[in-house]
Amino acid sequence: MAETKDAAKKNKKINRFTADELQKKIEELEKSDATKSHYYRQLQVRRKELQNTSTSK
């Protein structure tokens, strides 16, 4: 059962991450020096979107 939970976390879509989850993923990628990956760039874009929506309300 633990494997299915890990698989579910791994396959979670970027647009469903909370701001905290996004930050954790970004930090993990920065530690592993994967800042040039497409996934990292998409996380950054999503973080900016979340910041823009929270400031415009």
N, CA, C and O of each residue as an XYZ file, in Angstrom:
228
protein
N       0.810     -1.190      0.000
C       0.000      0.000      0.000
C       0.857      1.258      0.000
O       0.459      2.272     -0.575
N       1.996      1.215      0.618
C       2.885      2.374      0.644
C       3.355      2.723     -0.760
O       3.554      3.896     -1.078
N       3.529      1.724     -1.590
C       3.973      1.970     -2.953
C       2.917      2.734     -3.747
O       3.261      3.600     -4.552
N       1.658      2.431     -3.536
C       0.617      3.148     -4.262
C       0.518      4.599     -3.809
O       0.232      5.478     -4.622
N       0.746      4.864     -2.533
C       0.739      6.244     -2.067
C       1.905      7.016     -2.668
O       1.747      8.171     -3.065
N       3.078      6.385     -2.740
C       4.232      7.042     -3.340
C       3.992      7.296     -4.820
O       4.355      8.352     -5.338
N       3.393      6.347     -5.492
C       3.106      6.515     -6.910
C       2.099      7.633     -7.124
O       2.218      8.397     -8.082
N       1.130      7.735     -6.262
C       0.134      8.796     -6.380
C       0.775     10.161     -6.172
O       0.453     11.112     -6.884
N       1.669     10.267     -5.213
C       2.369     11.530     -4.985
C       3.236     11.887     -6.187
O       3.285     13.042     -6.612
N       3.908     10.896     -6.719
C       4.820     11.129     -7.828
C       4.079     11.627     -9.062
O       4.617     12.430     -9.825
N       2.865     11.165     -9.263
C       2.110     11.508    -10.458
C       1.151     12.674    -10.266
O       0.322     12.943    -11.136
N       1.252     13.356     -9.159
C       0.360     14.476     -8.900
C       0.653     15.599     -9.892
O       1.812     15.935    -10.135
N      -0.379     16.162    -10.447
C      -0.205     17.208    -11.440
C       0.239     18.515    -10.788
O      -0.149     18.830     -9.663
N       1.042     19.251    -11.504
C       1.607     20.494    -10.976
C       0.514     21.477    -10.582
O       0.647     22.166     -9.570
N      -0.550     21.555    -11.347
C      -1.595     22.540    -11.032
C      -2.412     22.171     -9.815
O      -3.277     22.942     -9.399
N      -2.159     21.001     -9.228
C      -2.857     20.604     -7.997
C      -1.994     20.752     -6.754
O      -2.469     20.512     -5.644
N      -0.754     21.137     -6.915
C       0.127     21.342     -5.775
C      -0.280     22.595     -5.013
O      -0.708     23.582     -5.610
N      -0.145     22.550     -3.707
C      -0.316     23.759     -2.913
C       0.989     24.554     -2.998
O       1.993     24.054     -3.505
N       0.971     25.768     -2.509
C       2.172     26.607     -2.546
C       3.314     25.960     -1.759
O       4.470     26.011     -2.178
N       2.983     25.354     -0.622
C       4.008     24.696      0.195
C       4.611     23.493     -0.527
O       5.824     23.287     -0.494
N       3.764     22.705     -1.176
C       4.256     21.539     -1.908
C       5.142     21.966     -3.071
O       6.167     21.341     -3.345
N       4.743     23.026     -3.745
C       5.565     23.552     -4.837
C       6.941     23.961     -4.332
O       7.961     23.635     -4.941
N       6.959     24.673     -3.224
C       8.229     25.140     -2.672
C       9.133     23.976     -2.311
O      10.338     24.024     -2.556
N       8.560     22.931     -1.729
C       9.354     21.755     -1.363
C       9.943     21.089     -2.592
O      11.113     20.707     -2.595
N       9.136     20.949     -3.637
C       9.616     20.319     -4.878
C      10.729     21.154     -5.506
O      11.731     20.615     -5.977
N      10.548     22.455     -5.509
C      11.554     23.352     -6.087
C      12.860     23.240     -5.317
O      13.934     23.173     -5.915
N      12.770     23.219     -3.987
C      13.978     23.086     -3.168
C      14.675     21.752     -3.402
O      15.904     21.689     -3.450
N      13.896     20.690     -3.548
C      14.486     19.370     -3.823
C      15.257     19.389     -5.139
O      16.364     18.857     -5.226
N      14.676     19.996     -6.146
C      15.333     20.048     -7.450
C      16.580     20.934     -7.407
O      17.580     20.635     -8.060
N      16.520     22.015     -6.643
C      17.691     22.885     -6.514
C      18.833     22.158     -5.803
O      19.997     22.324     -6.168
N      18.505     21.353     -4.791
C      19.533     20.586     -4.082
C      20.162     19.533     -4.983
O      21.357     19.255     -4.885
N      19.353     18.952     -5.859
C      19.879     17.913     -6.750
C      20.447     18.503     -8.037
O      20.816     17.765     -8.951
N      20.517     19.821     -8.107
C      21.100     20.538     -9.245
C      20.372     20.219    -10.556
O      21.001     20.001    -11.592
N      19.059     20.197    -10.493
C      18.242     19.924    -11.677
C      17.476     21.176    -12.105
O      16.338     21.092    -12.566
N      18.106     22.320    -11.951
C      17.424     23.582    -12.225
C      17.245     23.869    -13.708
O      16.565     24.830    -14.068
N      17.833     23.066    -14.565
C      17.659     23.273    -15.997
C      16.612     22.330    -16.592
O      16.393     22.321    -17.803
N      15.976     21.546    -15.741
C      14.988     20.585    -16.233
C      13.670     21.286    -16.578
O      13.349     22.351    -16.050
N      12.934     20.661    -17.465
C      11.628     21.178    -17.866
C      10.676     21.184    -16.668
O       9.909     22.130    -16.489
N      10.722     20.152    -15.865
C       9.864     20.035    -14.680
C      10.108     21.202    -13.718
O       9.161     21.781    -13.185
N      11.367     21.537    -13.502
C      11.721     22.656    -12.621
C      11.142     23.961    -13.165
O      10.584     24.757    -12.410
N      11.274     24.175    -14.450
C      10.744     25.404    -15.055
C       9.230     25.477    -14.921
O       8.681     26.548    -14.666
N       8.549     24.340    -15.091
C       7.097     24.323    -14.951
C       6.667     24.606    -13.513
O       5.661     25.276    -13.279
N       7.428     24.097    -12.563
C       7.143     24.396    -11.159
C       7.285     25.890    -10.878
O       6.479     26.470    -10.150
N       8.306     26.506    -11.456
C       8.517     27.948    -11.275
C       7.353     28.747    -11.859
O       6.885     29.710    -11.252
N       6.893     28.342    -13.037
C       5.771     29.027    -13.680
C       4.526     28.926    -12.806
O       3.817     29.912    -12.606
N       4.269     27.742    -12.294
C       3.088     27.535    -11.453
C       3.178     28.342    -10.164
O       2.177     28.888     -9.700
N       4.373     28.418     -9.587
C       4.554     29.212     -8.366
C       4.237     30.684     -8.640
O       3.594     31.342     -7.823
N       4.683     31.196     -9.775
C       4.389     32.594    -10.125
C       2.897     32.806    -10.326
O       2.351     33.838     -9.936
N       2.229     31.812    -10.946
C       0.782     31.915    -11.124
C       0.065     31.981     -9.782
O      -0.845     32.788     -9.594
N       0.477     31.136     -8.860
C      -0.143     31.141     -7.532
C       0.096     32.461     -6.814
O      -0.797     32.968     -6.135
N       1.277     33.015     -6.954
C       1.594     34.286     -6.288
C       0.751     35.410     -6.894
O       0.281     36.290     -6.172
N       0.559     35.384     -8.200
C      -0.239     36.434     -8.860
C      -1.703     36.350     -8.463
O      -2.349     37.381     -8.274
N      -2.231     35.157     -8.334
C      -3.643     35.036     -7.965
C      -3.867     35.392     -6.500
O      -4.925     35.914     -6.147
N      -2.909     35.124     -5.663
C      -3.089     35.444     -4.241
C      -2.957     36.948     -3.985
O      -3.574     37.464     -3.054
N      -2.178     37.646     -4.779
C      -2.015     39.083     -4.586
C      -3.131     39.872     -5.256
O      -3.386     41.009     -4.858
N      -3.798     39.320     -6.248
C      -4.831     40.055     -6.966
C      -6.197     39.949     -6.300
O      -7.121     40.655     -6.704
N      -6.356     39.100     -5.302
C      -7.659     38.948     -4.628
C      -7.918     40.041     -3.644
O      -8.967     40.055     -2.999
